[in-house]
């Protein structure tokens, strides 16, 4: 047994920053998708509908009858809204007339120049592909679904952050205390799997509790870490557990070790066969 002093490992900055990064990422995506569902895509559809009106005006200008009565023709036209619910901003007037700027149509039909002037005043894009850019109702609905998924992931990340922040792993003279768990006495430990300790800072303890076999983790990456300037608390905790452990130890198999043993066995076997032949 080693001395009875406690070694406590609290959540590391590595874990906290990683959790915060996930919160920012999932939360940011959630807001982005929510904006596209509620504002971005409906507004985009409204802009495209206005753009389609300018194209329609350019084509109508080529008809002599329309050109001769252009003011009255424009006054009768409405924006070509599509008959799908929820694809335009709330409160959109689906009987909205063509913009007044289309009264200025002249020459061979200057709808492109008028659009540039009109969209420039509005702060809208001047290059639009109405066939590819228009967002249908089901695509807009997908943005809401994606937002809800990201909000759920944000809530999960927040839950694990707060849960982990309130936990620690500890070892004292009696045994090991896993994060969020009760004392595991050294004498109750039966198996210690340390195969991933060197590479991932993770070990698994198997122990008996009331006649039942259970498992617990020693997670040095989340709790304690291995910084030498801080005393490598996770390594110190693990070494104290190891020093008091009397069960079966499962260690990392060195790469190539099995291969060398196989080759040595083959050489010995071959030598034995030769000896028999002689």
Buried (B, 14 or more C-beta within 10 A) or exposed (E): EBEEEEBBBBBBEEBBEBBEEBBEBBBEBBBBBBBBBBEBBBBBBBBBBBBBBBBBBBEBBEEEEBBEEBEEBBEEBEBBBBEBEEBBEEEBEEEBBBBEBBBEBEEEBBBEBBBBBBBEEEEBEEEBEBEEBBBEBEEBBBBBEBBBBBBEBBBEBBEBBEEBEEBBBBBBEBBBBBBEEEBBEBBBBBBBBBBEBEEEBBBBBBBBEEEEEEEBBBBBBBBBBBBEEEEBBBBBBBBBBBEBBEBEEBEEEEEEEEEEEEEEEEEEEEEEEEEEEE
